[in-house]
Amino acid sequence: MRVLLAVDGSKFTKKALAFLVTHETLMGPDAELIVLNVQMAVSPRAKAMLGAATVRAWHKEEAEKVLHPIERFLKQHGVHYRASWVAGTPATQIVQAAKREKVHMVVMGTHGLGLFGRALLGSVAQRVVADVDVPVLLVQ
């Protein structure tokens, strides 16, 4: 089974990660875990002022802050994984990665904003559930 784990470094990411590690039978013995961090894109104006190389270096540095602890955790638990990051809109990038990687399931932590919070702010999890063609496991 190929599983996409969307991570943002929050406590909800840690809960989703812990859930996967403690429920290893969920994925099966030949599982492939794909860990994805999405960095929010900067505006074109900011990118032009700072330069593309500077923005990419900043995104990479921020992504590494999220991914390194997760990679350490997965190695300690003997989980085979592949980690990457992209810049863009989180829900869009997660859906695109799920399709590109032909995953069987998407796993992500959810902040659990509730109806009022989703109405005001929108929800990455809500958009992923609506737009992806595979099951989505939300861990709160």
WOVENMO-V513133 format. One record per pair of residues at least 6 apart in sequence whose C-alpha atoms are under 7 Angstrom apart, sorted by sequence separation. I is the first residue (numbers start at 1). J is the second residue. If there is no record, write none. Layout:
BEGIN
{{I	J} {I	J}}
END
This chain:
BEGIN
{{7	13} {129	136} {47	55} {110	125} {39	59} {63	85} {39	63} {1	27} {37	63} {1	28} {7	35} {110	138} {112	140} {1	30} {2	31} {3	32} {4	33} {5	34} {6	35} {7	36} {8	37} {105	134} {106	135} {107	136} {108	137} {109	138} {110	139} {111	140} {1	31} {2	32} {3	33} {4	34} {5	35} {6	36} {7	37} {104	134} {105	135} {106	136} {107	137} {108	138} {109	139} {110	140} {1	32} {2	33} {3	34} {4	35} {5	36} {6	37} {105	136} {106	137} {107	138} {108	139} {109	140} {91	124} {95	128} {90	124} {91	127} {95	131} {91	128} {95	132} {35	81} {41	87} {33	80} {34	81} {35	82} {36	83} {37	84} {38	85} {39	86} {40	87} {41	88} {32	80} {33	81} {34	82} {35	83} {36	84} {37	85} {38	86} {39	87} {40	88} {41	89} {32	81} {33	82} {34	83} {35	84} {36	85} {37	86} {38	87} {39	88} {40	89} {38	88} {40	90} {38	90} {38	93} {9	66} {8	66} {6	94} {16	108} {16	109} {4	98} {15	109} {13	108} {13	109} {12	109} {12	110} {4	103} {12	111} {3	103} {2	103} {3	104} {4	105} {5	106} {6	107} {7	108} {2	104} {3	105} {4	106} {5	107} {6	108} {1	104} {2	105} {3	106} {4	107} {5	108} {16	139} {15	139} {12	140}}
END
